[in-house]
């Protein structure tokens, strides 16, 4: 007489998975399945000197791939790329000295050294004259207020302080173009604001051309007058950010915390994203926001309320559907 127990089921499930995994591994030796995906397709882009352009799109849209092609990290399979008169994938040293790239999830700093040590190394790599190096370092460290951290081991710095050092390292050789791939990812609100102010000043004072990708709409709104929307590797919008938002950012995100348990729902049409007796989060059309807020204030005891812009992914999806 046999009994079905949780232990027996777990063992049987594990054995089955091992057998199926082994079969799959053996099959893949003789017949592999491939999926061909175009990361960037039929894409044209022209940026003039001194522009600050936002590149936005959902995860997997092709933003980072485009950045890598513009910097020569990967080569396009077709088409032509020209940056400052150079072909990026030819990897000429003369071109490498004209640009810098900062990727929010990758570091060019040596974790066991101080930032000052890395800066000295970069000085030699880029052949920066001593006078120019001192001038740039003083300007950038004062702008970011990080002089006290120059000789501190990088791994002991906070995330915000490390990102500031990353940007300083990228700008030491005074590049004409700065590529930024999600530079504020994971940073708190204060650090994000500091970095945005820093980038504004660099773009304004040094006329540095900047191409920025970010999932934070505040980064794009506060820094870029022009934005390019990319999805599934294709460009679906290229123009003024104000026009884009006025056409497609049609909703606001409202989050309400109640002091007491309540089942209140506004009378207007809404899209609920979170709901429990003490908290309600939803999307509402811009034109309905004032009326909804009045309903909430008159009907419930409010602990906290916040109104935010709609998530960028929703806006891009709406643009893509319109296209």
C-alpha positions in Angstrom: 0.0 0.0 0.0 1.5 3.3 -1.1 0.8 6.8 0.2 1.1 10.1 -1.6 3.0 12.5 0.5 4.5 15.9 -0.1 8.0 14.4 0.2 7.2 11.7 -2.4 5.7 14.3 -4.8 8.8 16.5 -4.4 11.2 13.6 -5.1 9.1 12.6 -8.2 9.0 16.2 -9.5 12.8 16.6 -9.1 13.5 13.2 -10.8 11.2 14.2 -13.7 12.9 17.6 -14.1 16.3 16.0 -14.2 15.3 13.5 -16.8 13.6 16.1 -19.0 16.6 18.4 -18.5 19.0 15.6 -19.6 16.8 14.9 -22.7 16.8 18.5 -23.6 20.6 18.8 -23.2 21.2 15.8 -25.4 18.7 17.0 -28.1 20.5 20.4 -28.1 23.8 18.7 -29.1 22.2 17.7 -32.4 19.5 20.2 -33.1 19.5 23.7 -31.6 16.7 26.1 -31.9 17.6 29.7 -32.6 15.5 32.9 -32.5 16.6 35.7 -34.8 15.8 39.1 -33.3 16.6 42.5 -34.8 17.7 44.7 -31.9 17.7 47.9 -34.0 16.0 48.0 -37.4 15.3 50.8 -40.0 16.6 53.4 -37.6 17.8 56.9 -38.6 19.0 59.6 -36.2 20.7 62.9 -36.5 21.9 64.9 -33.6 23.4 68.4 -33.8 26.2 69.8 -31.6 25.2 70.8 -28.1 21.8 69.0 -28.1 20.5 67.1 -25.0 18.4 64.3 -26.4 16.4 61.8 -24.4 16.2 58.2 -25.7 13.2 56.5 -24.1 11.5 53.1 -24.5 10.6 50.0 -22.5 13.1 47.3 -21.5 14.4 45.4 -24.5 13.5 48.2 -26.9 17.0 48.5 -28.3 18.3 51.6 -26.4 21.5 50.2 -25.0 22.2 48.4 -28.3 22.0 51.7 -30.1 24.3 53.3 -27.5 26.8 50.4 -28.0 26.7 50.9 -31.8 27.3 54.6 -31.5 30.4 54.0 -29.3 31.8 51.2 -31.4 31.3 48.4 -28.8 29.3 46.4 -31.3 29.1 46.7 -35.1 25.9 47.1 -37.1 25.1 44.3 -39.5 24.0 46.8 -42.1 23.6 50.5 -42.6 26.1 53.3 -41.8 27.0 55.2 -38.6 29.0 58.4 -38.6 29.8 60.3 -35.3 31.9 63.4 -35.6 33.1 62.1 -39.0 34.3 58.8 -37.6 32.9 55.3 -38.1 32.6 54.1 -34.5 33.2 50.4 -35.0 36.6 51.2 -36.6 37.7 52.0 -33.0 40.1 54.7 -33.9 41.9 56.2 -30.9 41.1 59.7 -32.3 37.4 58.9 -32.0 37.7 57.4 -28.6 39.1 60.6 -27.2 36.0 62.5 -28.5 33.3 60.7 -26.5 32.6 59.2 -23.1 30.0 56.6 -22.0 28.5 56.1 -18.5 26.4 53.0 -17.9 24.4 53.0 -14.7 25.1 49.3 -14.0 28.7 49.1 -15.1 31.7 50.9 -13.5 35.0 52.2 -14.9 36.3 52.9 -11.5 38.6 50.5 -9.7 36.8 49.4 -6.5 40.0 48.9 -4.4 41.6 52.2 -5.4 40.5 55.7 -4.6 38.8 57.8 -7.3 41.9 60.0 -7.5 44.0 57.0 -8.5 41.6 56.2 -11.3 41.6 59.8 -12.5 45.4 59.8 -12.7 45.3 56.6 -14.8 42.7 58.1 -17.1 44.9 61.2 -17.4 47.6 59.0 -18.9 45.3 57.0 -21.1 43.8 60.1 -22.7 47.1 62.0 -22.8 45.5 64.9 -20.9 48.0 67.8 -20.3 48.7 68.5 -16.6 47.3 72.0 -16.7 44.1 70.9 -18.4 43.7 67.9 -16.1 44.0 70.1 -12.9 41.6 72.6 -14.4 39.0 70.0 -15.3 39.3 68.1 -12.0 38.9 71.2 -9.9 35.9 72.3 -12.0 34.1 68.9 -11.8 34.8 68.2 -8.1 33.6 71.6 -7.1 30.5 71.3 -9.2 29.7 68.0 -7.5 31.1 68.9 -4.0 33.1 65.7 -3.8 36.6 66.9 -3.1 36.6 65.3 0.4 36.0 61.9 -1.2 38.7 61.9 -3.8 41.1 59.8 -1.7 38.5 57.5 -0.3 38.5 53.8 -1.5 35.7 53.6 -4.1 34.0 50.5 -2.6 33.4 52.5 0.6 31.5 55.3 -1.2 27.7 55.4 -1.4 26.0 54.7 -4.7 25.3 58.4 -5.3 28.9 59.3 -4.6 30.2 56.6 -6.9 28.0 57.8 -9.7 29.3 61.3 -9.3 32.8 60.0 -9.6 31.8 58.0 -12.7 30.6 61.2 -14.3 33.8 63.0 -13.4 35.9 60.2 -14.8 33.9 60.4 -18.1 34.3 64.1 -18.4 38.0 64.6 -17.4 39.2 64.5 -21.0 36.5 67.1 -22.0 34.6 64.9 -24.6 32.4 66.4 -27.2 29.7 63.7 -26.8 28.5 62.1 -23.6 26.5 58.9 -23.8 24.5 58.2 -20.6 22.7 54.8 -20.1 20.5 55.1 -17.1 22.9 57.1 -14.9 20.4 57.7 -12.1 19.3 54.1 -11.7 19.0 53.1 -8.0 19.8 56.5 -6.7 17.7 58.4 -4.1 15.8 61.5 -5.0 18.5 63.9 -3.7 21.3 62.2 -5.7 19.1 62.1 -8.8 18.4 65.9 -8.5 22.1 66.6 -8.0 23.1 64.7 -11.1 20.5 66.3 -13.2 21.7 69.8 -12.1 25.3 68.7 -12.9 24.4 67.5 -16.4 22.5 70.7 -17.1 25.5 72.8 -16.3 27.9 70.6 -18.3 25.6 70.8 -21.3 25.1 74.6 -20.9 28.7 75.6 -20.0 30.7 73.2 -22.1 28.3 72.7 -25.0 28.7 68.9 -24.5 26.3 66.9 -26.7 24.5 64.4 -24.5 22.4 61.4 -25.4 20.5 60.1 -22.4 18.5 56.9 -21.7 16.4 56.7 -18.6 13.3 55.0 -17.2 12.8 58.0 -14.8 10.5 60.4 -16.6 11.7 63.2 -14.3 15.2 62.8 -15.9 13.9 63.2 -19.4 11.5 66.1 -18.5 14.0 68.2 -16.6 16.9 67.7 -19.1 15.7 67.1 -22.6 13.7 69.3 -25.0 13.9 66.6 -27.7 13.2 63.0 -27.2 13.4 59.9 -29.4 11.0 57.0 -28.6 12.2 53.5 -29.6 10.3 50.2 -29.3 11.1 46.8 -30.8 14.2 48.4 -32.3 12.3 51.0 -34.4 12.0 54.7 -34.0 8.4 55.6 -33.4 8.7 59.2 -32.4 11.4 61.9 -32.8 10.5 65.5 -31.8 9.7 67.9 -29.0 9.1 66.3 -25.6 6.3 68.8 -24.8 4.4 67.7 -27.9 4.8 64.0 -27.0 3.5 64.5 -23.5 0.6 66.6 -24.4 -0.5 64.0 -27.0 0.1 60.7 -25.1 0.6 61.3 -21.4 -3.2 61.4 -20.9 -3.4 60.0 -17.3 -2.1 60.8 -13.8 -1.3 58.3 -11.1 -3.0 59.0 -7.8 -2.1 57.1 -4.6 -4.2 57.6 -1.5 -3.5 56.2 2.0 -6.5 56.2 4.4 -6.4 56.6 8.2 -9.3 54.1 8.5 -10.3 51.0 6.5 -12.5 52.1 3.6 -13.8 50.7 0.3 -14.2 54.1 -1.4 -14.0 54.2 -5.2 -14.3 57.4 -7.2 -17.3 57.7 -9.5 -15.2 58.6 -12.5 -13.7 56.0 -14.7 -10.3 54.9 -13.3 -7.7 52.1 -13.8 -6.9 50.5 -10.4 -3.3 49.4 -9.9 -3.4 48.7 -6.2 -6.3 48.3 -3.7 -6.6 47.4 0.0 -8.7 48.8 2.9 -6.0 51.3 3.7 -4.5 52.2 0.3 -5.8 52.9 -3.2 -3.7 53.5 -6.2 -5.1 54.2 -9.7 -4.8 56.0 -13.0 -7.2 58.7 -13.9 -7.6 60.9 -17.0 -6.0 64.4 -16.5 -9.4 66.1 -17.0 -10.9 64.0 -14.2 -8.2 64.6 -11.5 -9.7 67.7 -9.8 -13.2 66.1 -9.5 -11.7 62.9 -8.1 -9.7 64.7 -5.5 -12.7 66.6 -4.4 -14.6 63.3 -4.0 -11.8 61.8 -2.0 -11.4 64.8 0.3 -15.1 65.0 1.1 -15.7 61.2 1.5 -12.7 59.9 3.4 -10.2 60.6 6.1 -6.9 60.9 4.3 -3.5 60.1 5.8 -1.5 60.8 2.7 -2.1 61.5 -1.0 0.3 61.7 -4.0 -0.1 62.6 -7.6 2.5 61.5 -10.1 3.0 61.4 -13.8 2.0 58.3 -15.6 4.8 55.7 -16.0 6.8 56.0 -19.1 6.1 52.5 -20.2 2.3 53.2 -20.5 3.0 56.4 -22.5 5.3 54.5 -24.9 2.8 51.7 -25.3 0.1 54.2 -26.2 2.4 55.8 -28.8 3.2 52.4 -30.3 -0.5 51.5 -30.5 -1.2 54.8 -32.2 1.6 54.2 -34.8 
